[in-house]
């Protein structure tokens, strides 16, 4: 929108040089006015529709109620988690992990090792998998990676909250000791 006045000025200057008829000016003004009205109505409709969609308040409230302000949450949408909960958040999905060259041709993947590394280096206390608008396959990949992580390190991820309507799950990262008593933690 900041360039719209410049475009209109350039159009006005062009019309001044062409000396268009009054009819051509009215037709052009009508077309431009109709386009602006349609764009404004569409933008208003999108904003109104999005205003009625509440953020996933159940998981946000659970995190606020059951985690400490200094806790780190490893999740898919880390900026949203940080903004809605006020907790530190790190992403378990990097662009490189979901890029097609990491898996067989045409197959994306989230590497279990990279998820474990993010949890370990960030000292995450919780891992959350939440829906990503218009990208459902990322959530499926995150669940696959976490299932493999649970299989590789049993007991280290404990499911503490799940909501099917939000398609979200929160896991608590636990420290598990080996048979020798040494910690086998993801942290």
TIRO-2110 file (N, C-alpha, C; in Angstrom, 1 decimal):
// TIRO-2110
0.8, -1.2, 0.0, N, 1, A
0.0, 0.0, 0.0, CA, 1, A
0.8, 1.3, 0.0, C, 1, A
2.1, 1.3, 0.5, N, 2, A
2.8, 2.6, 0.5, CA, 2, A
3.1, 3.1, -0.9, C, 2, A
3.1, 2.2, -1.9, N, 3, A
3.4, 2.7, -3.3, CA, 3, A
2.1, 3.1, -4.1, C, 3, A
1.0, 2.8, -3.5, N, 4, A
-0.3, 3.2, -4.2, CA, 4, A
-0.4, 4.6, -4.6, C, 4, A
0.0, 5.6, -3.7, N, 5, A
-0.1, 7.0, -4.1, CA, 5, A
0.9, 7.3, -5.3, C, 5, A
2.0, 6.6, -5.3, N, 6, A
2.9, 6.8, -6.5, CA, 6, A
2.4, 6.3, -7.8, C, 6, A
1.7, 5.1, -7.7, N, 7, A
1.1, 4.6, -8.9, CA, 7, A
0.0, 5.5, -9.4, C, 7, A
-0.9, 5.9, -8.4, N, 8, A
-1.9, 6.8, -8.8, CA, 8, A
-1.4, 8.1, -9.4, C, 8, A
-0.3, 8.7, -8.8, N, 9, A
0.3, 9.9, -9.4, CA, 9, A
0.8, 9.6, -10.8, C, 9, A
1.5, 8.5, -11.0, N, 10, A
2.0, 8.2, -12.3, CA, 10, A
0.8, 8.0, -13.3, C, 10, A
-0.3, 7.4, -12.9, N, 11, A
-1.4, 7.3, -13.8, CA, 11, A
-2.0, 8.7, -14.1, C, 11, A
-2.1, 9.6, -13.1, N, 12, A
-2.6, 10.9, -13.3, CA, 12, A
-1.7, 11.7, -14.3, C, 12, A
-0.4, 11.6, -14.1, N, 13, A
0.5, 12.2, -15.1, CA, 13, A
0.3, 11.7, -16.5, C, 13, A
0.2, 10.4, -16.6, N, 14, A
0.0, 9.8, -17.9, CA, 14, A
-1.3, 10.3, -18.5, C, 14, A
-2.4, 10.4, -17.8, N, 15, A
-3.6, 10.9, -18.3, CA, 15, A
-3.5, 12.3, -18.7, C, 15, A
-2.7, 13.1, -18.0, N, 16, A
-2.6, 14.5, -18.3, CA, 16, A
-1.9, 14.7, -19.7, C, 16, A
-1.0, 13.8, -20.0, N, 17, A
-0.2, 13.9, -21.3, CA, 17, A
-1.1, 13.3, -22.4, C, 17, A
-1.9, 12.4, -22.2, N, 18, A
-2.8, 11.8, -23.2, CA, 18, A
-4.0, 12.6, -23.6, C, 18, A
-4.4, 13.5, -22.7, N, 19, A
-5.6, 14.2, -22.9, CA, 19, A
-6.8, 13.3, -23.2, C, 19, A
-7.1, 12.4, -22.3, N, 20, A
-8.2, 11.4, -22.6, CA, 20, A
-9.5, 12.2, -22.5, C, 20, A
-10.5, 11.5, -23.0, N, 21, A
-11.8, 12.1, -23.0, CA, 21, A
-12.4, 11.9, -21.6, C, 21, A
-13.5, 12.7, -21.3, N, 22, A
-14.1, 12.6, -20.0, CA, 22, A
-14.7, 11.2, -19.8, C, 22, A
-15.2, 10.6, -20.9, N, 23, A
-15.7, 9.2, -20.8, CA, 23, A
-14.6, 8.2, -20.4, C, 23, A
-13.4, 8.3, -21.0, N, 24, A
-12.3, 7.4, -20.7, CA, 24, A
-11.9, 7.6, -19.2, C, 24, A
-11.9, 8.8, -18.7, N, 25, A
-11.6, 9.0, -17.3, CA, 25, A
-12.6, 8.4, -16.4, C, 25, A
-13.9, 8.5, -16.7, N, 26, A
-14.9, 7.9, -15.8, CA, 26, A
-14.8, 6.4, -15.8, C, 26, A
-14.6, 5.8, -17.0, N, 27, A
-14.5, 4.3, -17.1, CA, 27, A
-13.2, 3.9, -16.3, C, 27, A
-12.1, 4.5, -16.4, N, 28, A
-10.9, 4.2, -15.7, CA, 28, A
-11.1, 4.3, -14.2, C, 28, A
-11.7, 5.4, -13.8, N, 29, A
-11.9, 5.7, -12.4, CA, 29, A
-12.9, 4.6, -11.8, C, 29, A
-13.9, 4.2, -12.6, N, 30, A
-14.8, 3.2, -12.1, CA, 30, A
-14.1, 1.9, -12.0, C, 30, A
-13.3, 1.5, -12.9, N, 31, A
-12.6, 0.2, -12.8, CA, 31, A
-11.6, 0.2, -11.6, C, 31, A
-10.9, 1.3, -11.4, N, 32, A
-10.0, 1.4, -10.3, CA, 32, A
-10.7, 1.3, -9.0, C, 32, A
-11.8, 2.1, -8.9, N, 33, A
-12.6, 2.1, -7.7, CA, 33, A
-13.2, 0.8, -7.4, C, 33, A
-13.7, 0.1, -8.4, N, 34, A
-14.3, -1.3, -8.2, CA, 34, A
-13.2, -2.2, -7.7, C, 34, A
-12.0, -2.1, -8.3, N, 35, A
-10.9, -3.0, -7.8, CA, 35, A
-10.5, -2.7, -6.4, C, 35, A
-10.5, -1.5, -6.0, N, 36, A
-10.1, -1.1, -4.6, CA, 36, A
-11.2, -1.6, -3.6, C, 36, A
-12.5, -1.5, -4.0, N, 37, A
-13.6, -1.9, -3.2, CA, 37, A
-13.6, -3.4, -3.0, C, 37, A
-13.3, -4.2, -4.1, N, 38, A
-13.3, -5.6, -4.1, CA, 38, A
-12.1, -6.1, -3.2, C, 38, A
-10.9, -5.4, -3.3, N, 39, A
-9.8, -5.8, -2.5, CA, 39, A
-10.1, -5.5, -1.0, C, 39, A
-10.7, -4.3, -0.7, N, 40, A
-11.0, -4.0, 0.7, CA, 40, A
-12.0, -5.0, 1.3, C, 40, A
-13.1, -5.3, 0.5, N, 41, A
-14.1, -6.3, 1.0, CA, 41, A
-13.4, -7.6, 1.3, C, 41, A
-12.6, -8.1, 0.3, N, 42, A
-11.9, -9.4, 0.5, CA, 42, A
-11.0, -9.3, 1.8, C, 42, A
-10.2, -8.3, 1.9, N, 43, A
-9.4, -8.2, 3.1, CA, 43, A
-10.2, -8.1, 4.4, C, 43, A
-11.3, -7.4, 4.4, N, 44, A
-12.1, -7.3, 5.6, CA, 44, A
-12.7, -8.7, 5.9, C, 44, A
-13.1, -9.4, 4.9, N, 45, A
-13.7, -10.7, 5.1, CA, 45, A
-12.7, -11.7, 5.7, C, 45, A
-11.4, -11.6, 5.2, N, 46, A
-10.4, -12.5, 5.7, CA, 46, A
-10.1, -12.1, 7.2, C, 46, A
-10.0, -10.8, 7.5, N, 47, A
-9.8, -10.4, 8.9, CA, 47, A
-10.9, -10.8, 9.8, C, 47, A
-12.1, -10.6, 9.3, N, 48, A
-13.3, -11.0, 10.1, CA, 48, A
-13.3, -12.5, 10.4, C, 48, A
-13.1, -13.3, 9.4, N, 49, A
-13.0, -14.7, 9.5, CA, 49, A
-12.0, -15.2, 10.5, C, 49, A
-10.8, -14.6, 10.4, N, 50, A
-9.7, -14.9, 11.3, CA, 50, A
-9.9, -14.5, 12.7, C, 50, A
-10.7, -13.4, 12.9, N, 51, A
-11.0, -12.9, 14.2, CA, 51, A
-11.8, -13.8, 15.0, C, 51, A
-12.7, -14.6, 14.3, N, 52, A
-13.6, -15.5, 14.9, CA, 52, A
-12.9, -16.8, 15.3, C, 52, A
-11.7, -17.1, 14.7, N, 53, A
-11.0, -18.3, 15.0, CA, 53, A
-10.1, -18.1, 16.2, C, 53, A
-10.5, -18.7, 17.3, N, 54, A
-9.7, -18.5, 18.6, CA, 54, A
-8.4, -19.3, 18.5, C, 54, A
-7.3, -18.8, 19.1, N, 55, A
-6.1, -19.6, 19.1, CA, 55, A
-6.4, -20.8, 20.1, C, 55, A
-5.6, -21.8, 20.0, N, 56, A
-5.8, -23.0, 20.8, CA, 56, A
-5.6, -22.7, 22.2, C, 56, A
-6.6, -22.2, 22.8, N, 57, A
-6.6, -21.7, 24.2, CA, 57, A
-6.3, -22.8, 25.2, C, 57, A
-6.8, -24.0, 24.9, N, 58, A
-6.6, -25.1, 25.9, CA, 58, A
-5.1, -25.4, 26.1, C, 58, A
-4.3, -25.6, 25.1, N, 59, A
-2.9, -25.9, 25.2, CA, 59, A
-2.1, -24.7, 25.8, C, 59, A
-2.5, -23.5, 25.4, N, 60, A
-1.9, -22.3, 25.9, CA, 60, A
-2.1, -22.2, 27.4, C, 60, A
-3.4, -22.4, 27.8, N, 61, A
-3.7, -22.3, 29.2, CA, 61, A
-3.0, -23.4, 30.0, C, 61, A
-2.9, -24.6, 29.4, N, 62, A
-2.2, -25.7, 30.1, CA, 62, A
-0.8, -25.3, 30.3, C, 62, A
-0.1, -24.8, 29.3, N, 63, A
1.3, -24.4, 29.4, CA, 63, A
1.5, -23.3, 30.5, C, 63, A
0.6, -22.3, 30.5, N, 64, A
0.8, -21.3, 31.5, CA, 64, A
0.5, -21.8, 32.9, C, 64, A
-0.4, -22.7, 33.0, N, 65, A
-0.7, -23.2, 34.4, CA, 65, A
0.3, -24.2, 34.9, C, 65, A
0.9, -25.0, 34.0, N, 66, A
1.6, -26.2, 34.5, CA, 66, A
3.1, -26.1, 34.2, C, 66, A
3.6, -25.0, 33.7, N, 67, A
5.0, -24.8, 33.4, CA, 67, A
5.5, -23.6, 34.1, C, 67, A
6.8, -23.6, 34.4, N, 68, A
7.4, -22.4, 35.1, CA, 68, A
7.8, -21.4, 34.0, C, 68, A
7.8, -20.1, 34.4, N, 69, A
8.1, -19.1, 33.4, CA, 69, A
9.5, -19.2, 32.7, C, 69, A
10.4, -19.9, 33.3, N, 70, A
11.7, -20.1, 32.7, CA, 70, A
11.8, -21.4, 31.9, C, 70, A
10.8, -22.2, 31.8, N, 71, A
10.8, -23.5, 31.1, CA, 71, A
10.9, -23.2, 29.6, C, 71, A
11.6, -24.1, 28.9, N, 72, A
11.8, -24.1, 27.5, CA, 72, A
10.9, -25.1, 26.9, C, 72, A
10.2, -24.7, 25.8, N, 73, A
9.3, -25.7, 25.1, CA, 73, A
9.8, -25.9, 23.7, C, 73, A
10.1, -27.1, 23.4, N, 74, A
10.5, -27.4, 22.0, CA, 74, A
9.2, -27.8, 21.2, C, 74, A
8.9, -27.1, 20.1, N, 75, A
7.7, -27.2, 19.4, CA, 75, A
7.9, -27.0, 18.0, C, 75, A
6.8, -27.1, 17.2, N, 76, A
6.8, -26.9, 15.8, CA, 76, A
6.7, -25.4, 15.5, C, 76, A
5.8, -24.7, 16.1, N, 77, A
5.6, -23.3, 15.8, CA, 77, A
6.2, -22.5, 17.0, C, 77, A
7.5, -22.4, 17.1, N, 78, A
8.1, -21.7, 18.3, CA, 78, A
7.7, -20.2, 18.4, C, 78, A
7.6, -19.4, 17.4, N, 79, A
7.2, -18.0, 17.6, CA, 79, A
5.8, -17.9, 18.2, C, 79, A
4.8, -18.7, 17.7, N, 80, A
3.5, -18.7, 18.3, CA, 80, A
3.5, -19.1, 19.7, C, 80, A
4.2, -20.2, 20.1, N, 81, A
4.3, -20.7, 21.4, CA, 81, A
4.8, -19.6, 22.3, C, 81, A
5.9, -18.9, 21.9, N, 82, A
6.5, -17.8, 22.7, CA, 82, A
5.5, -16.7, 22.9, C, 82, A
4.8, -16.3, 21.8, N, 83, A
3.9, -15.1, 21.9, CA, 83, A
2.7, -15.4, 22.8, C, 83, A
2.1, -16.6, 22.6, N, 84, A
0.9, -16.9, 23.4, CA, 84, A
1.1, -17.3, 24.8, C, 84, A
2.3, -17.9, 25.1, N, 85, A
2.5, -18.5, 26.5, CA, 85, A
3.5, -17.7, 27.3, C, 85, A
4.4, -16.9, 26.6, N, 86, A
5.4, -16.2, 27.4, CA, 86, A
6.6, -17.1, 27.8, C, 86, A
6.6, -18.3, 27.3, N, 87, A
7.7, -19.3, 27.6, CA, 87, A
8.7, -19.3, 26.5, C, 87, A
10.0, -19.6, 26.8, N, 88, A
11.0, -19.7, 25.8, CA, 88, A
10.6, -20.9, 24.9, C, 88, A
10.8, -20.7, 23.6, N, 89, A
10.4, -21.8, 22.7, CA, 89, A
11.5, -22.0, 21.6, C, 89, A
11.7, -23.2, 21.3, N, 90, A
12.7, -23.6, 20.2, CA, 90, A
11.9, -24.5, 19.2, C, 90, A
12.3, -24.4, 18.0, N, 91, A
11.7, -25.2, 16.9, CA, 91, A
12.4, -26.6, 16.8, C, 91, A
11.5, -27.6, 16.8, N, 92, A
12.1, -29.0, 16.5, CA, 92, A
12.1, -29.3, 15.0, C, 92, A
11.6, -28.4, 14.2, N, 93, A
11.6, -28.6, 12.8, CA, 93, A
12.5, -27.5, 12.1, C, 93, A
13.6, -27.9, 11.5, N, 94, A
14.4, -26.9, 10.8, CA, 94, A
14.1, -27.1, 9.3, C, 94, A
14.3, -26.0, 8.6, N, 95, A
14.1, -26.0, 7.1, CA, 95, A
14.9, -27.1, 6.5, C, 95, A
16.1, -27.4, 6.9, N, 96, A
16.9, -28.4, 6.3, CA, 96, A
16.4, -29.8, 6.6, C, 96, A
15.7, -30.0, 7.7, N, 97, A
15.2, -31.3, 8.0, CA, 97, A
14.0, -31.7, 7.1, C, 97, A
13.2, -30.7, 6.7, N, 98, A
12.0, -31.0, 5.9, CA, 98, A
12.3, -30.8, 4.4, C, 98, A
13.5, -30.5, 4.1, N, 99, A
13.8, -30.3, 2.7, CA, 99, A
13.9, -31.7, 2.0, C, 99, A
13.5, -31.8, 0.8, N, 100, A
13.5, -33.1, 0.1, CA, 100, A
14.8, -33.8, 0.0, C, 100, A
15.9, -33.1, 0.0, N, 101, A
17.2, -33.8, -0.2, CA, 101, A
17.6, -34.6, 1.0, C, 101, A
16.9, -34.6, 2.1, N, 102, A
17.3, -35.4, 3.3, CA, 102, A
16.7, -36.8, 3.2, C, 102, A
15.7, -37.0, 2.5, N, 103, A
15.0, -38.3, 2.4, CA, 103, A
15.0, -38.7, 1.0, C, 103, A
14.4, -39.9, 0.7, N, 104, A
14.2, -40.4, -0.6, CA, 104, A
13.5, -39.3, -1.5, C, 104, A
13.7, -39.3, -2.8, N, 105, A
13.1, -38.3, -3.6, CA, 105, A
11.6, -38.2, -3.4, C, 105, A
11.2, -37.0, -3.2, N, 106, A
9.8, -36.7, -3.0, CA, 106, A
9.3, -37.0, -1.5, C, 106, A
10.2, -37.5, -0.7, N, 107, A
9.7, -37.8, 0.7, CA, 107, A
10.5, -36.9, 1.7, C, 107, A
9.7, -36.1, 2.4, N, 108, A
10.3, -35.3, 3.5, CA, 108, A
10.4, -36.1, 4.7, C, 108, A
11.3, -35.6, 5.6, N, 109, A
11.5, -36.2, 6.9, CA, 109, A
12.0, -35.3, 7.9, C, 109, A
11.7, -35.6, 9.2, N, 110, A
12.3, -34.9, 10.3, CA, 110, A
13.2, -35.9, 11.0, C, 110, A
14.5, -35.6, 11.1, N, 111, A
15.4, -36.6, 11.6, CA, 111, A
15.3, -36.6, 13.1, C, 111, A
15.2, -37.8, 13.6, N, 112, A
15.1, -38.0, 15.1, CA, 112, A
16.3, -37.5, 15.8, C, 112, A
17.5, -37.6, 15.2, N, 113, A
18.7, -37.1, 15.9, CA, 113, A
18.7, -35.6, 16.0, C, 113, A
18.1, -34.9, 15.0, N, 114, A
18.1, -33.5, 15.1, CA, 114, A
17.1, -33.0, 16.2, C, 114, A
16.0, -33.7, 16.3, N, 115, A
15.0, -33.4, 17.4, CA, 115, A
15.6, -33.6, 18.8, C, 115, A
16.3, -34.8, 18.9, N, 116, A
17.0, -35.0, 20.2, CA, 116, A
18.1, -34.0, 20.5, C, 116, A
18.8, -33.5, 19.5, N, 117, A
19.8, -32.5, 19.6, CA, 117, A
19.2, -31.2, 20.1, C, 117, A
18.1, -30.8, 19.5, N, 118, A
17.4, -29.6, 19.8, CA, 118, A
17.0, -29.6, 21.3, C, 118, A
16.4, -30.7, 21.7, N, 119, A
15.9, -30.9, 23.1, CA, 119, A
17.1, -30.8, 24.0, C, 119, A
18.2, -31.5, 23.7, N, 120, A
19.4, -31.5, 24.5, CA, 120, A
20.0, -30.2, 24.6, C, 120, A
20.3, -29.5, 23.5, N, 121, A
21.0, -28.2, 23.6, CA, 121, A
20.2, -27.1, 24.1, C, 121, A
18.9, -27.2, 24.0, N, 122, A
18.0, -26.1, 24.5, CA, 122, A
17.6, -26.3, 25.9, C, 122, A
17.9, -27.5, 26.5, N, 123, A
17.4, -27.9, 27.8, CA, 123, A
15.9, -27.8, 27.9, C, 123, A
15.2, -28.2, 26.9, N, 124, A
13.8, -28.2, 26.9, CA, 124, A
13.2, -29.1, 27.9, C, 124, A
12.2, -28.5, 28.6, N, 125, A
11.5, -29.3, 29.6, CA, 125, A
10.3, -30.0, 29.0, C, 125, A
9.7, -29.4, 28.0, N, 126, A
8.5, -29.9, 27.3, CA, 126, A
8.7, -29.9, 25.8, C, 126, A
8.0, -30.9, 25.2, N, 127, A
8.0, -30.9, 23.7, CA, 127, A
6.5, -30.9, 23.3, C, 127, A
6.2, -30.0, 22.4, N, 128, A
4.8, -29.9, 22.0, CA, 128, A
4.7, -30.0, 20.5, C, 128, A
3.7, -30.8, 20.1, N, 129, A
3.4, -31.0, 18.7, CA, 129, A
2.0, -30.4, 18.5, C, 129, A
2.0, -29.3, 17.7, N, 130, A
0.7, -28.6, 17.4, CA, 130, A
0.4, -28.5, 15.9, C, 130, A
-0.8, -28.3, 15.5, N, 131, A
-1.1, -28.2, 14.1, CA, 131, A
-0.4, -27.0, 13.4, C, 131, A
0.0, -27.2, 12.2, N, 132, A
0.5, -26.1, 11.4, CA, 132, A
-0.5, -25.9, 10.3, C, 132, A
-1.0, -24.7, 10.2, N, 133, A
-2.0, -24.4, 9.2, CA, 133, A
-1.5, -24.7, 7.8, C, 133, A
-2.3, -25.5, 7.0, N, 134, A
-2.1, -25.9, 5.6, CA, 134, A
-0.9, -26.7, 5.4, C, 134, A
-0.2, -27.3, 6.5, N, 135, A
0.9, -28.1, 6.3, CA, 135, A
0.8, -29.3, 7.3, C, 135, A
-0.2, -30.1, 7.1, N, 136, A
-0.4, -31.2, 8.0, CA, 136, A
0.7, -32.2, 8.0, C, 136, A
1.4, -32.4, 6.9, N, 137, A
2.4, -33.4, 6.8, CA, 137, A
3.6, -33.1, 7.8, C, 137, A
3.8, -31.9, 8.1, N, 138, A
4.9, -31.5, 9.1, CA, 138, A
4.5, -32.1, 10.4, C, 138, A
3.3, -32.0, 10.9, N, 139, A
2.9, -32.6, 12.1, CA, 139, A
3.0, -34.1, 12.2, C, 139, A
2.6, -34.7, 11.1, N, 140, A
2.8, -36.2, 11.0, CA, 140, A
4.3, -36.6, 11.1, C, 140, A
5.1, -35.8, 10.4, N, 141, A
6.6, -36.1, 10.5, CA, 141, A
7.1, -35.9, 11.9, C, 141, A
6.6, -34.8, 12.6, N, 142, A
7.1, -34.6, 14.0, CA, 142, A
6.6, -35.7, 14.9, C, 142, A
5.4, -36.2, 14.7, N, 143, A
5.0, -37.3, 15.5, CA, 143, A
5.8, -38.6, 15.3, C, 143, A
6.1, -38.8, 14.0, N, 144, A
6.9, -40.0, 13.6, CA, 144, A
8.3, -39.9, 14.3, C, 144, A
8.9, -38.7, 14.3, N, 145, A
10.2, -38.5, 14.9, CA, 145, A
10.2, -38.7, 16.4, C, 145, A
9.1, -38.2, 17.0, N, 146, A
9.0, -38.4, 18.5, CA, 146, A
8.7, -39.8, 18.9, C, 146, A
7.9, -40.5, 18.0, N, 147, A
7.7, -42.0, 18.3, CA, 147, A
9.0, -42.7, 18.2, C, 147, A
9.8, -42.4, 17.2, N, 148, A
11.1, -43.1, 17.1, CA, 148, A
12.0, -42.7, 18.3, C, 148, A
11.9, -41.5, 18.7, N, 149, A
12.7, -41.0, 19.9, CA, 149, A
12.3, -41.7, 21.2, C, 149, A
11.0, -42.0, 21.3, N, 150, A
10.4, -42.7, 22.5, CA, 150, A
10.9, -44.2, 22.4, C, 150, A
11.0, -44.7, 21.2, N, 151, A
11.4, -46.1, 21.0, CA, 151, A
12.9, -46.2, 21.3, C, 151, A
13.7, -45.2, 20.9, N, 152, A
15.1, -45.3, 21.1, CA, 152, A
15.5, -45.0, 22.6, C, 152, A
14.7, -44.2, 23.2, N, 153, A
15.0, -43.8, 24.6, CA, 153, A
13.7, -43.9, 25.4, C, 153, A
13.3, -45.1, 25.8, N, 154, A
12.0, -45.3, 26.5, CA, 154, A
12.0, -44.5, 27.8, C, 154, A
10.8, -43.9, 28.1, N, 155, A
10.6, -43.2, 29.3, CA, 155, A
11.1, -41.8, 29.4, C, 155, A
11.8, -41.3, 28.3, N, 156, A
12.3, -39.9, 28.4, CA, 156, A
11.3, -38.9, 28.0, C, 156, A
10.3, -39.3, 27.2, N, 157, A
9.2, -38.4, 26.8, CA, 157, A
7.9, -39.0, 27.3, C, 157, A
7.3, -38.3, 28.3, N, 158, A
6.1, -38.7, 28.9, CA, 158, A
5.0, -37.8, 28.4, C, 158, A
3.9, -38.4, 27.8, N, 159, A
2.8, -37.6, 27.4, CA, 159, A
2.0, -37.1, 28.6, C, 159, A
1.9, -35.7, 28.7, N, 160, A
1.3, -35.1, 29.8, CA, 160, A
0.0, -34.4, 29.5, C, 160, A
-0.2, -34.1, 28.2, N, 161, A
-1.5, -33.5, 27.7, CA, 161, A
-1.7, -33.8, 26.3, C, 161, A
-3.0, -34.0, 26.0, N, 162, A
-3.4, -34.3, 24.6, CA, 162, A
-4.8, -33.8, 24.4, C, 162, A
-5.0, -33.1, 23.2, N, 163, A
-6.3, -32.7, 22.9, CA, 163, A
-6.6, -33.0, 21.4, C, 163, A
-7.5, -33.9, 21.2, N, 164, A
-7.8, -34.3, 19.8, CA, 164, A
-8.4, -33.2, 19.0, C, 164, A
-9.2, -32.4, 19.6, N, 165, A
-9.8, -31.3, 18.8, CA, 165, A
-8.8, -30.3, 18.3, C, 165, A
-7.8, -30.1, 19.1, N, 166, A
-6.7, -29.1, 18.7, CA, 166, A
-5.6, -29.9, 17.9, C, 166, A
-5.7, -31.2, 17.9, N, 167, A
-4.6, -32.0, 17.3, CA, 167, A
-3.2, -31.7, 17.8, C, 167, A
-3.2, -31.6, 19.2, N, 168, A
-2.0, -31.2, 19.8, CA, 168, A
-1.6, -32.1, 21.0, C, 168, A
-0.3, -32.3, 21.2, N, 169, A
0.1, -33.2, 22.3, CA, 169, A
1.3, -32.5, 22.9, C, 169, A
1.4, -32.6, 24.3, N, 170, A
2.6, -32.0, 25.0, CA, 170, A
3.2, -33.2, 25.8, C, 170, A
4.5, -33.3, 25.7, N, 171, A
5.3, -34.3, 26.3, CA, 171, A
6.2, -33.6, 27.3, C, 171, A
6.4, -34.3, 28.5, N, 172, A
7.4, -33.8, 29.5, CA, 172, A
8.7, -34.6, 29.2, C, 172, A
9.8, -33.9, 29.2, N, 173, A
11.1, -34.5, 29.0, CA, 173, A
11.6, -35.0, 30.4, C, 173, A
11.8, -36.3, 30.5, N, 174, A
12.2, -36.9, 31.8, CA, 174, A
13.7, -37.3, 31.7, C, 174, A
14.3, -37.4, 32.8, N, 175, A
15.7, -37.9, 32.9, CA, 175, A
15.5, -39.4, 33.3, C, 175, A
16.1, -40.2, 32.5, N, 176, A
16.1, -41.7, 32.8, CA, 176, A
17.5, -42.2, 33.1, C, 176, A
17.6, -43.0, 34.1, N, 177, A
18.9, -43.6, 34.5, CA, 177, A
19.1, -44.9, 33.8, C, 177, A
20.3, -45.2, 33.5, N, 178, A
20.7, -46.5, 32.9, CA, 178, A
20.7, -47.5, 34.0, C, 178, A
21.0, -48.8, 33.6, N, 179, A
21.1, -49.8, 34.6, CA, 179, A
22.2, -49.6, 35.6, C, 179, A
23.3, -48.8, 35.2, N, 180, A
24.4, -48.5, 36.0, CA, 180, A
24.1, -47.3, 36.9, C, 180, A
23.0, -46.6, 36.7, N, 181, A
22.6, -45.5, 37.5, CA, 181, A
23.0, -44.1, 37.0, C, 181, A
23.6, -44.1, 35.8, N, 182, A
24.0, -42.9, 35.1, CA, 182, A
22.9, -42.3, 34.3, C, 182, A
22.7, -41.0, 34.3, N, 183, A
21.6, -40.4, 33.6, CA, 183, A
21.7, -40.6, 32.1, C, 183, A
20.6, -40.9, 31.4, N, 184, A
20.5, -41.0, 30.0, CA, 184, A
19.5, -40.0, 29.5, C, 184, A
19.8, -38.8, 29.7, N, 185, A
18.8, -37.7, 29.4, CA, 185, A
19.0, -37.2, 28.0, C, 185, A
17.9, -36.7, 27.5, N, 186, A
17.9, -35.9, 26.3, CA, 186, A
18.4, -34.5, 26.6, C, 186, A
18.4, -34.2, 27.8, N, 187, A
18.9, -32.9, 28.2, CA, 187, A
20.3, -32.9, 28.5, C, 187, A
END
